[in-house]
Amino acid sequence: MPLPTIALTSRVVVRGSLFGQDVEHVWACKNTASPPTEAELVSICGAFQATYLTIMAPLSDQYSINEVTATFLGAATGPEFTLVISPAQQGGVASPSSPGNVALCVSLRSGFTGRRNRGRKFFSGLPESAVADNAVDSTTANNVLSGVQDLIDNLALNNTPLAVVSYVGQYSTEITTATCVDLFVDSMRRRLSGRGR
């Protein structure tokens, strides 16, 4: 069944790899026109690629990203643009990664109540040295969080603000800030080798 259309919104998928397993982050952005121009989709992908340098700086160099795709959700046929990153963009810490399922949860907030108006992103590739007693050290968590906030700010400056999508309500809501509710690790079991590839 096809996804419902969402006005003035694009889905952005950042694709990467950790230990040979796919790692994908699915985001959304508001668009300035329906449909957006190719130049706008290019600028969105460029903003993600550039800001992911900051997000990935505190993560293990065993985690990498190689593609960013922006797809307009306001029409069943797109348009769409893919930015291929070659060579792949690696994490900034020369350290073994924790297992692929070990992830830090970042909460995305819009200023509106309700689960349809907020989102979450789970970041794997945490250096082994940054995880102890089922928790991520505060420095690593704050650096990832700072990178996500930079993404929010940079996309706002690009006039394509970060958003969360409600497929049930068929609308998107602009994200204004990010936070870590706690530092305990979450488990993304599909990121373990042999699952969900």
N, C-alpha and C positions, 0 to 999 in steps of 0.2 A: 504494500500500500504506500503510495507516495506521501511525502510529508506535506502538511498544509502550507500554503504560501504565507509569508510574513512580510508585511509592507515595509519598504525602505530599510531592509536588513540584509546583511550578508553573513553567511557562516564562514568561519576561517578555521582551517584544520592545519595544525603544525605537526608534521610527521617526523618521527625520529626512531632511534633504535638504542637498545641497551641489552647487552649480552645476546645480540642477534634476534631479540624479540621486539615487535613493533611497540612504540610508545606514541600515542596520539593525544594531543590536546585540542578539543573542539571549543572554539570561541565564537563570538558574534560581534558585529559592528553595525552601527547605524549608517545609512547611506544618505547622500545629499539629493539624489535624484532616483527616479524609477523608470527605467533601469539605470544603474550607475554606469559611468563611462569606463572604458578600459583603463584610462589613466588613474581613476579613483581606485579601482581594484589593485592596480600595480602599486599605488602608494600605500594601500593597506598592507599588502604583503611585505613591502619594504619596511614599513614601520615595525611589523612583527619580527622580521629577520634581524633588524638592527637592535631592537630592544631585547630580544632573546639573548644577545651577548651578555647583557647585564643579569638577566634571570639565571643564565647558565654559569655565570662566573663562580658561584660557590658550589657548583655541582661537579661530580667526577667527570674526568675526561673520557671515561668509558661510555658516557651517554652522549649522543650526538643527534642533531636534527639535519634533515636533508631536503625538506620541501615545505612550502607554505602555499595553500590553495584557498582562494576566496571565491565563494559561490553565492550569487544573488538569490535570496529566498523569495523575492516578490513575484517571481514567475517560474513556471515549471521548467522552463528551458534555459535558465541562467540569466545573464552571462556568467562566465567563470574565467579566472586567471590563476595559473600556477607558477610560482617562483621556485626554480630548482636551485638548491644550494650545493655547489660543488667547488672544492671538496666539502664534505659535511662539516658543520659547525659543532665543535666539541665543547664539553664542559670545561671550566677553567681551573679545576683542581687536579693535579697529577697524583691521583690516589685511587685505589680500588673502590668500586661502588658497593654499597649495600645491595642485597638481593633486589631484583627488579620489582618485587611486590611491595617493598618498603617505600612509603611515600609520605611527604608532608602535604597536609591539606591547607589550601589557602581559600578563604571565604571571600566571595565577591559581593559587595553590598551596593544597593541602589538608593537607599534612603526611604524605600517603601516597604511596608510589612508584607509578609506572606511568602511562601516558598517559591511562587512563580516569579518573584521579583528579586531573587538572589541566586547566586551560583557558587560552584566549588571547582577548584582545579587541584589535581593531585600530582605532585612533582616527585618523580623517581630520580635515580642517579645520585642519591645522597652519599657523600663519602663515608666509608666505614668509620673513620675517626670522628664523624659528626653525629653518630647515633650511639647512645648508651642508655641502658635501662628503659628501653622502649620509647625514648624521647630524642628529639633532634636538639642539638645545642642551639642556644638562643642566637648566637652570632650568625650561624648558617641560615636559620629560619628568617631572621631579620633581613639578611641580604637577599634571599629569594623574594621576600615580601616587598622589599624596596624595588626590586626589578619589576614586579607585577604592578606596583604603583606607578613606576616610570611608563609602563605600557599604557596604563589608563590615561596618564597625563599626555603622552605623545600622540595617542589616537584622538584625544580631545582637541589638541592643537591642529591635527590633520583634518578637523571637521568630520571625522568618522568615529564618534565615541564608542568605546567598548560597551557591550550590552549583554544582557541575558535574554534568552528566548523562551517563551511559554508556548509550546505547541498546542496545549490544551486551550489556552486563552487566545492563541493566534495573534500574539503581539510581542514586542521586545521592549525592554526597559534599560535605560542607560545606567551603567555602573559608574559610581563616583569614588569608591574607595575599596581597599582590600585589607583583610586582617587574618591573623591566625588565632582561632578560638583557643587552642592549646598547642603544646609542642609534642604531644604524643603522636607516634607514627600511625598511619593507616595502612591497610593492606589492599593492594590492587592485584588480586590473584591472577587475573588474565595477563598480567605482565610477567609471570613466571614462564620460564622456557617451556615450550610445547603447548601453551594454553593461549587461545585467542589470537593466534597469528593469522 
